[in-house]
Amino acid sequence: MRGRRYTADTIGLLLVVAAIITFMALLDFTEGTLVSVWVRFIRTWMGWGAFAVVFFLGLAGVLLILANNEKSVAFPLKRIIVLEGLMFSLMAFFSALGGQSLQRASQGLDGGFIGWGLAEIVDRFLPAPISTILWGGITVVLAVSGLGLTGLVGNLLDRLLEDEPLESEGQAAESVASAPMDQKGTPARKARKSPEPKGHAELKRGDGLPPLDLVLPDKTVKADETNIHDTARRIEKALADFGIPARVVGFRQGPTVTQFAVEPGFVEKTNPDGEMVRQKVRVAQIANLHRDLALALSAERLRIEAPVPGQAFVGVEVPNADPSIVRLRNLLESRPFLKMRSPLALALGRDVSGQPVVGDLSRMPHLLIAGTTGSGKSVCIAAITVCLVMNNSPETLKLAMLDPKMVELVRFNGLPHLYNKVETEPERMLGVLKWALAEMDRRYRLLEAAKTRDIDSYNERAARRGENALPRVVILIDELADLMMSAPDQTEHALVRLAQLARATGIHLIVATQRPSTDVVTGLIKANFPARIAFNVASSIDSRVILDANGAESLLGNGDMLFLDPEAGTPLRAQGVMVSDNEIEKVIEYWQQHMNGEVEPAPWEEMIESAAQSEGQDDLVERAIRIVKEERRASASMLQRRLRVGYPRAARLIDELEELGVVGPSQGGGREREVLVSKDDGEEQRNIDYNEDEIEEDPE
Ligand SMILES: Nc1ncnc2c1ncn2[C@@H]1O[C@H](COP(=O)(O)OP(=O)(O)OP(=O)(O)O)[C@@H](O)[C@H]1O
């Protein structure tokens, strides 16, 4: 590895030296047997184009050295093609200008033999001076396109090369093999690594962002074809033993599971008229056999996707004997990730074929994560955080982290993106949510004053006018249950209101819980968090609470997840990204070195202080919410009476309820306010779930 690195550096250096020597020899500053032969050769064939050779040699050398030292400069193929074209058209143009003389070409003048040949071809159809003007025109267009990379040709090539696969990278991704199988279940062609893109990373990453080598790359894992072949045979046999003819027609291997494509066969039945008819096996028959298949394959757990969306087969997902770890670096460089072109692009993991699973937080626009203890939630939140801070500076992205578990997220203390430090006490966390609501309102007022629709247009306008842009804010909560236990109504209403309205103002929520019960993930919360990640859960009931579908109970833990993208509709199985403490430290260190790191007091400090001053207030708010829900009307005087508080306090409470979205705005004239939440919010959901509890856990 090290040897290869030095070789590349040496070749790069030799190319640069060759460029310098050639340049000097072209100007007659140096000579030598070899050098003279070389210079005569390029002068004769390329004429003055020989200077372009110097340029290309030098450029190739510099790019090679930079790329080898992780500082690769984006140099797209289209630019190379345009520059090459420019070189040839220049040579033809020189030749045409020089009167298209073969004698001059042989003396190493004009465009040399090549330039003369090109000019001669065109001259046959378009005699001078038209051909000269034509070559001049082509040269100008290519020069503008190649050097400025705008132009017609650049765009045209853009289109032509749109589907060109990016060069595959040195450090290949996790094993991402897939192959069809022949009749006997043998892989019909060698499993191959799918090309993992690279090369456009630097182009898309903004200036001043941390280098990608701060985070780890994937390790290459080869598909074990013998094992796969064997498992395919056992799946077919197990199904046949239950009277289900089916064929394994392919497989896709991901980091933790291999998905076998099972094509249902036909069974022969006698119809009432005594005739034999062929009937296709129903997918449900295969899906119902997941336990028997797990037994036959001696697999701990097995998930059946029946059918695989958009495919004509059933997917049987068998755990890999040797699961591999998904790392962040290759995902950050991958084409699907870069293609999102979003500052809030999230690299979540790799699917069952090893392809990157990515999502755009600004479109989700909030994310709910659930899973039992030890299933991978905290690792997921840490990976998301690292992914976000690898792509955003502390000026453009702010994070608020709430971690009642006090162990997982505190590792991020000191990160300049973080407001103050990770909050670990429930009372302070409530303060953060209240601040977020106030910040959202403040931002709406700013957007309104600037007559802009959302944070993007606001920031564009601010940039044009040289004003301060608004940073995006991501609030990460590592355990919702604690907050919901201490102040259920306030937490729910704050989360719901933020989830409903905060998107346009650039505030996003990422909320995790290990208790996907309906008193934590209430119906209202669920309805407002359409993007969800389910890690392994205890039962199919929990799985339905999170995903509205079974499946998460069959996951393997350790970052094995189902990602429900609101735009896709069906949950996608993936292995989550893992980031190590070391990677987190490096990224924090990078940002600390690049920012003048004064930790400002948290913006919610004031709110927390004022809350502390009026002790017991939270309790009062909770009671007020309950009362307006019951009474279906709300006014300060009613709260004054029911809560036995003074009028000013009751009026403040009504304002707080309005802020929380529980009651509508003042209608004037002392009229009662509209109650915006139904009495059954939360309750309704609880009832549904009691009913769901009655559903048999396994429909089998
Ligand atoms: N993406 C992953 N890849 C590999 N291993 C993982 C991954 N995610 C989690 N693990 C393993 O699972 C362990 C537990 O993960 P994590 O701490 O994220 O669980 P959790 O769901 O947050 O649990 P708790 O709710 O108890 O905090 C990790 O220490 C790690 O060993």
The ligand as an SDF file (V2000), in Angstrom:
LIG
                    3D

 31 33  0  0  0  0  0  0  0  0999 V2000
  -24.2040    0.3750   12.7730 N   0  0  0  0  0  0  0  0  0  0  0  0
  -23.6110   -0.4850   13.6000 C   0  0  0  0  0  0  0  0  0  0  0  0
  -22.6670   -1.3200   13.1280 N   0  0  0  0  0  0  0  0  0  0  0  0
  -22.0700   -2.2040   13.9550 C   0  0  0  0  0  0  0  0  0  0  0  0
  -22.3470   -2.3380   15.2660 N   0  0  0  0  0  0  0  0  0  0  0  0
  -23.2700   -1.5340   15.7950 C   0  0  0  0  0  0  0  0  0  0  0  0
  -23.9570   -0.5550   14.9820 C   0  0  0  0  0  0  0  0  0  0  0  0
  -24.8310    0.0840   15.7730 N   0  0  0  0  0  0  0  0  0  0  0  0
  -24.7090   -0.4300   17.0040 C   0  0  0  0  0  0  0  0  0  0  0  0
  -23.7760   -1.4070   17.0270 N   0  0  0  0  0  0  0  0  0  0  0  0
  -23.3680   -2.1880   18.2030 C   0  0  0  0  0  0  0  0  0  0  0  0
  -24.4420   -2.2080   19.1290 O   0  0  0  0  0  0  0  0  0  0  0  0
  -24.0430   -1.6350   20.3640 C   0  0  0  0  0  0  0  0  0  0  0  0
  -25.1800   -0.8470   20.9620 C   0  0  0  0  0  0  0  0  0  0  0  0
  -25.5000    0.2230   20.1310 O   0  0  0  0  0  0  0  0  0  0  0  0
  -26.1760    1.5470   20.7150 P   0  0  0  0  0  0  0  0  0  0  0  0
  -25.4680    2.0000   21.9230 O   0  0  0  0  0  0  0  0  0  0  0  0
  -26.3160    2.5040   19.5990 O   0  0  0  0  0  0  0  0  0  0  0  0
  -27.5800    1.0030   21.1220 O   0  0  0  0  0  0  0  0  0  0  0  0
  -28.8310    1.8160   21.6500 P   0  0  0  0  0  0  0  0  0  0  0  0
  -29.9730    1.3700   20.8290 O   0  0  0  0  0  0  0  0  0  0  0  0
  -28.5470    3.2550   21.6840 O   0  0  0  0  0  0  0  0  0  0  0  0
  -28.9670    1.2560   23.0960 O   0  0  0  0  0  0  0  0  0  0  0  0
  -29.4520    2.0340   24.3980 P   0  0  0  0  0  0  0  0  0  0  0  0
  -30.8590    2.4210   24.1270 O   0  0  0  0  0  0  0  0  0  0  0  0
  -29.3040    1.0340   25.4860 O   0  0  0  0  0  0  0  0  0  0  0  0
  -28.5070    3.1840   24.5190 O   0  0  0  0  0  0  0  0  0  0  0  0
  -22.8310   -0.7740   20.0140 C   0  0  0  0  0  0  0  0  0  0  0  0
  -21.9620   -0.6730   21.0940 O   0  0  0  0  0  0  0  0  0  0  0  0
  -22.2010   -1.5210   18.8760 C   0  0  0  0  0  0  0  0  0  0  0  0
  -21.3500   -2.5350   19.3440 O   0  0  0  0  0  0  0  0  0  0  0  0
  1  2  1  0
  2  3  1  0
  2  7  2  0
  3  4  2  0
  4  5  1  0
  5  6  2  0
  6  7  1  0
  6 10  1  0
  7  8  1  0
  8  9  2  0
  9 10  1  0
 10 11  1  0
 11 12  1  0
 11 30  1  0
 12 13  1  0
 13 14  1  0
 13 28  1  0
 14 15  1  0
 15 16  1  0
 16 17  2  0
 16 18  1  0
 16 19  1  0
 19 20  1  0
 20 21  2  0
 20 22  1  0
 20 23  1  0
 23 24  1  0
 24 25  2  0
 24 26  1  0
 24 27  1  0
 28 29  1  0
 28 30  1  0
 30 31  1  0
M  END
$$$$
